[in-house]
Amino acid sequence: MKKLAALLLVVCVIFLSCKNNGDGQLVGVKDRPDFMDVEPYGMVYVPAGHYMMGSGDEDVPFALTHQSKNVTITAFWMDETEITNNEYRQFVYWVRDSIAHVLLGEAELTDFEKYGHYRKYTKGENEGEVIEPKLINWKEEIPWDSDNEEVQAALSPLFNKVNTRFYHFRPNSTNTAMYNYEYWEYDYRNYYDARDEEHPFGASYKEFGTDSDYEFGGMYANRPSHLNGGYTRFIRKNVVNIYPDTLAWAHDFTYSFNEPMLLNYFSNTRYDNYPVVGVSWIQAKAFVHWRTMLRLAWLSMKGYENEQEFRLPTEGEWEYAARGGKNLASYPWGGPATQNQNGCFLSNFKPQRGNYIADGNPYPSIVAHYHPNDYGLFDMAGNVAEWCEDAYDESAVNFTHDLNPQYTYYAKKGDTPEKKRKVIRGGSWKDVSYYTRVYARTYEYQDTCKCYVGFRCVQHYMGRQRGDSNSASHVY
């Protein structure tokens, strides 16, 4: 009898577990994967809030580029410092090692006893059979210092070419590494008239709807999945040379002896915790993509659902974060002066008409050397200027939205230089104090590398939008 009762209990449990307990009501989907939303390492929380974007007390170059506008920004995470040389080096090494594994996997290595483990990941069981995609053992140590000529030949594309008549050892430095990735481009130029067969994405609109569907916003309007190529029309492929331009120290300044920084700044461990420079806007975009994939791969392995991306900050986010809750301040620390009451400079810039050393640093300083603002963000004024996501337009404040404003333009290779301008903010070690003000706007071209421009990342906050207590208005 007890066995029968136990059996009935098990059957009831199984039945109830399979039953939809909604009783015919709308209860949503159950057993969804857990969403992991934790504070990203090295980032600080910037609360949602409202501020007067572009407000300031002077326009030194009379450029009229910082008109004021009431703006609301939703919460996000932001790197507490600029990306450092050592953090960017992790990216470079990851790409370098990935290429090395592939090169070794494709090589016809005869020393099978020592290096055959690479061969078995690319060769099938039958002679001449190649496994696609290539299966690489990422945990295998790369024999960089091997004396095996075939291994050296396989890795040779990664090394600088040298004249063997004068150089008897292989150089330690490697050539630039290429990062190949895909990204989602939500661009207004992808919304085209499907009836235009001459358009690069052109297709016959009759397959998807009638004239009225397109002319009057019918059921197929603004639904790219129903158009030619589906969502793949928004996917772009990019191959980026991600090694910093160390020559920037020589070509950014005419008749200036900056060669010591050229030879040491990125390679010497002394500068590991200094902000990375010589990185273009395009390279910074590749970095944030890699950082996203690195994080999401780990979360997926742990069984968590997360689609939060790292990205560059919008111009509105950057200025809001730089102000640190001080709505009408000129500098991140709130006051109108660049020195404290003891005469110490509060950031790294070019003070006193060219006395670079007056603030203690003739070049970029180590990150977090100066005090942070009230959000806990370091170096939002000076040290190195920082790339923003936005394209640069003098009048952008007039046509962008007042909720999370952003002006994005994905410049193509054939576009004019004006279309390749990207916003940089914060000023740098070589700028006068005006450009370190929170509202000062300027630009560089997206494909140029400068020894005074770096970047930091942000990530959208997915939780409840808690308002900034310093904001003019907030809702709980």
DRENRO-961292 format. One record per residue (C-alpha): residue number from 1; residue in three letters; x, y, z. Coordinates in steps of 0.05 Angstrom, whole numbers, plus 5000, padded with zeros to 4 digits. Last residue first. Example, Ala and Ser with C-alpha at 12.3 -4.5 7.8 and 13.67 -1.06 7.14 Angstrom:
- num/residuo/xx/yy/zz
- 2/SER/5273/4979/5143
- 1/ALA/5246/4910/5156
This chain:
- num/residuo/xx/yy/zz
- 476/TYR/5235/6128/4844
- 475/VAL/5230/6187/4796
- 474/HIS/5281/6242/4785
- 473/SER/5283/6316/4775
- 472/ALA/5338/6369/4776
- 471/SER/5391/6315/4782
- 470/ASN/5436/6314/4843
- 469/SER/5402/6251/4871
- 468/ASP/5414/6217/4805
- 467/GLY/5355/6174/4788
- 466/ARG/5352/6098/4794
- 465/GLN/5334/6066/4728
- 464/ARG/5318/5995/4749
- 463/GLY/5366/5945/4719
- 462/MET/5396/5939/4650
- 461/TYR/5452/5990/4656
- 460/HIS/5483/6003/4588
- 459/GLN/5557/5990/4583
- 458/VAL/5612/6041/4576
- 457/CYS/5683/6039/4550
- 456/ARG/5743/6086/4555
- 455/PHE/5785/6120/4502
- 454/GLY/5853/6147/4481
- 453/VAL/5876/6209/4444
- 452/TYR/5941/6247/4457
- 451/CYS/5990/6206/4416
- 450/LYS/5943/6209/4357
- 449/CYS/5918/6155/4310
- 448/THR/5876/6173/4249
- 447/ASP/5821/6132/4217
- 446/GLN/5762/6164/4253
- 445/TYR/5785/6235/4240
- 444/GLU/5793/6278/4302
- 443/TYR/5742/6322/4337
- 442/THR/5727/6380/4384
- 441/ARG/5676/6397/4437
- 440/ALA/5686/6434/4504
- 439/TYR/5628/6423/4553
- 438/VAL/5666/6387/4609
- 437/ARG/5725/6434/4606
- 436/THR/5791/6402/4589
- 435/TYR/5792/6436/4521
- 434/TYR/5795/6505/4554
- 433/SER/5853/6485/4598
- 432/VAL/5904/6486/4541
- 431/ASP/5918/6420/4507
- 430/LYS/5981/6377/4505
- 429/TRP/5964/6332/4565
- 428/SER/5895/6321/4537
- 427/GLY/5825/6349/4528
- 426/GLY/5762/6318/4556
- 425/ARG/5724/6299/4493
- 424/ILE/5735/6271/4424
- 423/VAL/5678/6270/4373
- 422/LYS/5688/6234/4307
- 421/ARG/5701/6266/4239
- 420/LYS/5697/6217/4180
- 419/LYS/5640/6254/4146
- 418/GLU/5682/6317/4138
- 417/PRO/5738/6275/4107
- 416/THR/5693/6257/4048
- 415/ASP/5666/6186/4043
- 414/GLY/5701/6134/4001
- 413/LYS/5723/6090/4059
- 412/LYS/5654/6091/4090
- 411/ALA/5633/6135/4148
- 410/TYR/5584/6103/4196
- 409/TYR/5546/6164/4220
- 408/THR/5517/6167/4289
- 407/TYR/5488/6228/4324
- 406/GLN/5466/6209/4394
- 405/PRO/5421/6241/4445
- 404/ASN/5399/6196/4504
- 403/LEU/5332/6232/4511
- 402/ASP/5335/6304/4484
- 401/HIS/5338/6280/4412
- 400/THR/5392/6304/4365
- 399/PHE/5376/6362/4316
- 398/ASN/5402/6425/4351
- 397/VAL/5457/6392/4393
- 396/ALA/5488/6365/4329
- 395/SER/5502/6436/4303
- 394/GLU/5577/6432/4298
- 393/ASP/5574/6360/4273
- 392/TYR/5621/6306/4297
- 391/ALA/5602/6233/4292
- 390/ASP/5584/6203/4358
- 389/GLU/5613/6142/4392
- 388/CYS/5662/6182/4434
- 387/TRP/5738/6180/4432
- 386/GLU/5775/6206/4492
- 385/ALA/5826/6261/4502
- 384/VAL/5887/6241/4543
- 383/ASN/5912/6267/4610
- 382/GLY/5861/6323/4613
- 381/ALA/5793/6326/4645
- 380/MET/5753/6263/4656
- 379/ASP/5817/6236/4687
- 378/PHE/5785/6192/4740
- 377/LEU/5712/6173/4748
- 376/GLY/5685/6161/4819
- 375/TYR/5616/6192/4805
- 374/ASP/5635/6253/4848
- 373/ASN/5697/6267/4806
- 372/PRO/5761/6229/4815
- 371/HIS/5826/6258/4846
- 370/TYR/5889/6259/4803
- 369/HIS/5936/6201/4790
- 368/ALA/5879/6155/4770
- 367/VAL/5915/6135/4705
- 366/ILE/5991/6145/4702
- 365/SER/6007/6211/4670
- 364/PRO/6008/6230/4597
- 363/TYR/6069/6273/4578
- 362/PRO/6102/6332/4613
- 361/ASN/6072/6309/4679
- 360/GLY/6078/6344/4746
- 359/ASP/6025/6397/4735
- 358/ALA/6078/6450/4720
- 357/ILE/6116/6402/4674
- 356/TYR/6080/6425/4611
- 355/ASN/6096/6498/4621
- 354/GLY/6067/6518/4553
- 353/ARG/6025/6580/4565
- 352/GLN/6017/6570/4640
- 351/PRO/5985/6502/4639
- 350/LYS/5986/6447/4586
- 349/PHE/5941/6391/4613
- 348/ASN/5943/6339/4669
- 347/SER/5889/6352/4721
- 346/LEU/5877/6385/4788
- 345/PHE/5938/6430/4789
- 344/CYS/5967/6444/4858
- 343/GLY/5966/6517/4882
- 342/ASN/5949/6500/4954
- 341/GLN/5878/6526/4946
- 340/ASN/5866/6479/4888
- 339/GLN/5886/6493/4816
- 338/THR/5847/6490/4750
- 337/ALA/5795/6541/4773
- 336/PRO/5720/6545/4760
- 335/GLY/5701/6492/4812
- 334/GLY/5661/6429/4803
- 333/TRP/5715/6375/4804
- 332/PRO/5694/6352/4734
- 331/TYR/5706/6422/4706
- 330/SER/5660/6479/4682
- 329/ALA/5604/6464/4730
- 328/LEU/5531/6476/4712
- 327/ASN/5501/6408/4729
- 326/LYS/5548/6382/4782
- 325/GLY/5525/6310/4782
- 324/GLY/5593/6283/4762
- 323/ARG/5602/6332/4705
- 322/ALA/5645/6282/4668
- 321/ALA/5589/6230/4669
- 320/TYR/5539/6277/4636
- 319/GLU/5592/6299/4585
- 318/TRP/5608/6228/4566
- 317/GLU/5536/6205/4564
- 316/GLY/5516/6261/4517
- 315/GLU/5575/6249/4471
- 314/THR/5558/6175/4467
- 313/PRO/5604/6129/4504
- 312/LEU/5642/6076/4466
- 311/ARG/5614/6006/4471
- 310/PHE/5611/5945/4515
- 309/GLU/5551/5902/4499
- 308/GLN/5499/5872/4545
- 307/GLU/5469/5810/4516
- 306/ASN/5467/5766/4577
- 305/GLU/5437/5698/4591
- 304/TYR/5476/5658/4642
- 303/GLY/5497/5585/4635
- 302/LYS/5569/5592/4661
- 301/MET/5597/5581/4591
- 300/SER/5549/5634/4565
- 299/LEU/5576/5683/4616
- 298/TRP/5648/5669/4595
- 297/ALA/5632/5677/4521
- 296/LEU/5593/5741/4536
- 295/ARG/5654/5772/4570
- 294/LEU/5704/5758/4515
- 293/MET/5654/5775/4460
- 292/THR/5641/5843/4492
- 291/ARG/5714/5859/4501
- 290/TRP/5727/5840/4428
- 289/HIS/5672/5887/4404
- 288/VAL/5697/5943/4450
- 287/PHE/5767/5934/4421
- 286/ALA/5744/5935/4348
- 285/LYS/5709/6001/4362
- 284/ALA/5773/6029/4393
- 283/GLN/5811/6008/4330
- 282/ILE/5761/6046/4286
- 281/TRP/5766/6108/4330
- 280/SER/5842/6105/4322
- 279/VAL/5891/6082/4375
- 278/GLY/5958/6117/4381
- 277/VAL/5945/6124/4456
- 276/VAL/5937/6074/4513
- 275/PRO/5928/6107/4581
- 274/TYR/5985/6093/4630
- 273/ASN/5982/6032/4675
- 272/ASP/6030/5990/4635
- 271/TYR/6078/6048/4625
- 270/ARG/6137/6020/4665
- 269/THR/6124/5953/4630
- 268/ASN/6157/5983/4568
- 267/SER/6125/5965/4501
- 266/PHE/6070/6018/4493
- 265/TYR/6109/6080/4515
- 264/ASN/6181/6057/4503
- 263/LEU/6207/6071/4434
- 262/LEU/6160/6126/4414
- 261/MET/6163/6158/4483
- 260/PRO/6238/6166/4477
- 259/GLU/6228/6191/4405
- 258/ASN/6189/6253/4426
- 257/PHE/6241/6304/4403
- 256/SER/6197/6356/4371
- 255/TYR/6209/6390/4304
- 254/THR/6136/6381/4282
- 253/PHE/6089/6346/4330
- 252/ASP/6041/6290/4314
- 251/HIS/6090/6253/4268
- 250/ALA/6141/6228/4319
- 249/TRP/6097/6208/4378
- 248/ALA/6047/6179/4329
- 247/LEU/6100/6128/4308
- 246/THR/6073/6081/4362
- 245/ASP/6011/6070/4321
- 244/PRO/5974/6021/4365
- 243/TYR/5966/5949/4339
- 242/ILE/5894/5934/4320
- 241/ASN/5897/5928/4244
- 240/VAL/5823/5920/4232
- 239/VAL/5783/5873/4188
- 238/ASN/5709/5891/4186
- 237/LYS/5646/5856/4167
- 236/ARG/5579/5891/4169
- 235/ILE/5512/5862/4189
- 234/PHE/5451/5906/4177
- 233/ARG/5433/5874/4111
- 232/THR/5437/5807/4147
- 231/TYR/5372/5827/4181
- 230/GLY/5333/5802/4122
- 229/GLY/5373/5796/4057
- 228/ASN/5319/5829/4015
- 227/LEU/5262/5854/4057
- 226/HIS/5217/5818/4106
- 225/SER/5268/5819/4163
- 224/PRO/5277/5894/4150
- 223/ARG/5208/5910/4178
- 222/ASN/5204/5986/4175
- 221/ALA/5142/5982/4129
- 220/TYR/5116/5913/4117
- 219/MET/5048/5923/4151
- 218/GLY/5036/5988/4114
- 217/GLY/5075/6053/4120
- 216/PHE/5038/6093/4067
- 215/GLU/5085/6088/4007
- 214/TYR/5116/6022/4025
- 213/ASP/5055/5980/4040
- 212/SER/5015/6021/3990
- 211/ASP/5057/5995/3933
- 210/THR/5041/5924/3952
- 209/GLY/5077/5873/3994
- 208/PHE/5135/5827/4002
- 207/GLU/5151/5794/3936
- 206/LYS/5128/5857/3899
- 205/TYR/5186/5896/3929
- 204/SER/5233/5866/3878
- 203/ALA/5302/5875/3906
- 202/GLY/5355/5929/3916
- 201/PHE/5409/5923/3968
- 200/PRO/5461/5960/3926
- 199/HIS/5405/6004/3899
- 198/GLU/5393/5997/3824
- 197/GLU/5330/5956/3835
- 196/ASP/5297/6014/3871
- 195/ARG/5229/5984/3889
- 194/ALA/5256/5965/3958
- 193/ASP/5260/6039/3976
- 192/TYR/5317/6041/4025
- 191/TYR/5324/6036/4100
- 190/ASN/5396/6014/4105
- 189/ARG/5419/6086/4100
- 188/TYR/5386/6099/4167
- 187/ASP/5440/6057/4198
- 186/TYR/5433/6003/4251
- 185/GLU/5501/5973/4238
- 184/TRP/5510/5907/4275
- 183/TYR/5582/5883/4277
- 182/GLU/5624/5828/4248
- 181/TYR/5697/5814/4265
- 180/ASN/5767/5804/4238
- 179/TYR/5823/5831/4281
- 178/MET/5889/5838/4245
- 177/ALA/5955/5837/4283
- 176/THR/6012/5885/4271
- 175/ASN/6081/5854/4267
- 174/THR/6114/5823/4326
- 173/SER/6167/5848/4374
- 172/ASN/6217/5798/4402
- 171/PRO/6263/5801/4342
- 170/ARG/6293/5736/4316
- 169/PHE/6367/5730/4330
- 168/HIS/6428/5736/4284
- 167/TYR/6415/5805/4257
- 166/PHE/6467/5836/4210
- 165/ARG/6467/5789/4151
- 164/THR/6398/5764/4171
- 163/ASN/6367/5830/4148
- 162/VAL/6302/5834/4187
- 161/LYS/6228/5823/4172
- 160/ASN/6184/5837/4231
- 159/PHE/6149/5777/4258
- 158/LEU/6077/5753/4253
- 157/PRO/6084/5728/4181
- 156/SER/6143/5685/4204
- 155/LEU/6102/5639/4249
- 154/ALA/6098/5581/4200
- 153/ALA/6170/5592/4178
- 152/GLN/6194/5591/4250
- 151/VAL/6156/5526/4262
- 150/GLU/6186/5497/4200
- 149/GLU/6256/5519/4221
- 148/ASN/6251/5487/4289
- 147/ASP/6292/5529/4336
- 146/SER/6230/5545/4377
- 145/ASP/6227/5611/4415
- 144/TRP/6154/5626/4401
- 143/PRO/6131/5554/4413
- 142/ILE/6057/5572/4427
- 141/GLU/6030/5536/4488
- 140/GLU/5968/5496/4475
- 139/LYS/5906/5521/4511
- 138/TRP/5875/5549/4447
- 137/ASN/5873/5480/4415
- 136/ILE/5849/5499/4346
- 135/LEU/5795/5465/4306
- 134/LYS/5795/5494/4236
- 133/PRO/5725/5502/4208
- 132/GLU/5733/5461/4167
- 131/ILE/5774/5398/4174
- 130/VAL/5822/5385/4117
- 129/GLU/5827/5318/4082
- 128/GLY/5893/5310/4043
- 127/GLU/5905/5240/4068
- 126/ASN/5845/5212/4104
- 125/GLU/5833/5220/4179
- 124/GLY/5825/5295/4175
- 123/LYS/5880/5346/4181
- 122/THR/5870/5413/4215
- 121/TYR/5869/5396/4289
- 120/LYS/5915/5337/4282
- 119/ARG/5970/5381/4253
- 118/TYR/5975/5425/4314
- 117/HIS/5985/5366/4360
- 116/GLY/6041/5342/4314
- 115/TYR/6089/5393/4343
- 114/LYS/6138/5351/4384
- 113/GLU/6128/5280/4358
- 112/PHE/6103/5306/4291
- 111/ASP/6167/5341/4272
- 110/THR/6145/5345/4200
- 109/LEU/6101/5406/4208
- 108/GLU/6058/5421/4147
- 107/ALA/6031/5487/4173
- 106/GLU/5956/5501/4177
- 105/GLY/5951/5490/4252
- 104/LEU/6013/5530/4264
- 103/LEU/5985/5590/4226
- 102/VAL/5918/5583/4261
- 101/HIS/5950/5580/4330
- 100/ALA/5993/5641/4313
- 99/ILE/5933/5681/4289
- 98/SER/5896/5668/4354
- 97/ASP/5959/5685/4394
- 96/ARG/5966/5752/4360
- 95/VAL/5892/5769/4369
- 94/TRP/5894/5752/4443
- 93/TYR/5961/5787/4450
- 92/VAL/5934/5852/4421
- 91/PHE/5871/5850/4464
- 90/GLN/5911/5837/4528
- 89/ARG/5957/5894/4505
- 88/TYR/5897/5941/4508
- 87/GLU/5891/5926/4583
- 86/ASN/5966/5935/4593
- 85/ASN/5968/6001/4556
- 84/THR/5910/6028/4596
- 83/ILE/5837/6039/4578
- 82/GLU/5818/6106/4608
- 81/THR/5797/6104/4681
- 80/GLU/5734/6089/4720
- 79/ASP/5706/6052/4661
- 78/MET/5632/6070/4654
- 77/TRP/5568/6034/4673
- 76/PHE/5501/6063/4650
- 75/ALA/5438/6097/4674
- 74/THR/5392/6135/4627
- 73/ILE/5409/6205/4604
- 72/THR/5361/6264/4599
- 71/VAL/5381/6327/4562
- 70/ASN/5363/6401/4567
- 69/LYS/5404/6438/4513
- 68/SER/5460/6489/4513
- 67/GLN/5500/6506/4451
- 66/HIS/5570/6478/4453
- 65/THR/5598/6487/4383
- 64/LEU/5595/6562/4375
- 63/ALA/5667/6562/4350
- 62/PHE/5686/6628/4384
- 61/PRO/5754/6597/4398
- 60/VAL/5748/6613/4473
- 59/ASP/5675/6598/4482
- 58/GLU/5660/6618/4553
- 57/ASP/5617/6604/4614
- 56/GLY/5590/6536/4601
- 55/SER/5526/6496/4587
- 54/GLY/5535/6444/4532
- 53/MET/5485/6394/4560
- 52/MET/5440/6421/4615
- 51/TYR/5428/6361/4659
- 50/HIS/5379/6304/4673
- 49/GLY/5391/6239/4708
- 48/ALA/5403/6164/4707
- 47/PRO/5458/6139/4752
- 46/VAL/5531/6128/4732
- 45/TYR/5555/6063/4761
- 44/VAL/5630/6051/4762
- 43/MET/5672/6004/4719
- 42/GLY/5736/5966/4732
- 41/TYR/5702/5898/4732
- 40/PRO/5631/5901/4706
- 39/GLU/5580/5909/4762
- 38/VAL/5533/5850/4758
- 37/ASP/5474/5836/4714
- 36/MET/5467/5761/4704
- 35/PHE/5401/5742/4671
- 34/ASP/5378/5673/4691
- 33/PRO/5350/5630/4635
- 32/ARG/5274/5630/4628
- 31/ASP/5239/5574/4665
- 30/LYS/5169/5603/4654
- 29/VAL/5139/5641/4596
- 28/GLY/5086/5692/4613
- 27/VAL/5026/5686/4660
- 26/LEU/4967/5704/4614
- 25/GLN/4910/5664/4643
- 24/GLY/4883/5597/4620
- 23/ASP/4894/5565/4687
- 22/GLY/4965/5592/4686
- 21/ASN/4992/5530/4719
- 20/ASN/5011/5498/4653
- 19/LYS/5016/5425/4673
- 18/CYS/5081/5388/4662
- 17/SER/5104/5396/4734
- 16/LEU/5034/5379/4759
- 15/PHE/5034/5313/4721
- 14/ILE/5104/5294/4744
- 13/VAL/5087/5310/4816
- 12/CYS/5021/5272/4811
- 11/VAL/5056/5210/4782
- 10/VAL/5109/5212/4838
- 9/LEU/5054/5216/4891
- 8/LEU/5015/5158/4859
- 7/LEU/5078/5116/4861
- 6/ALA/5089/5133/4934
- 5/ALA/5018/5114/4951
- 4/LEU/5025/5048/4914
- 3/LYS/5090/5032/4951
- 2/LYS/5057/5047/5017
- 1/MET/5000/5000/5000
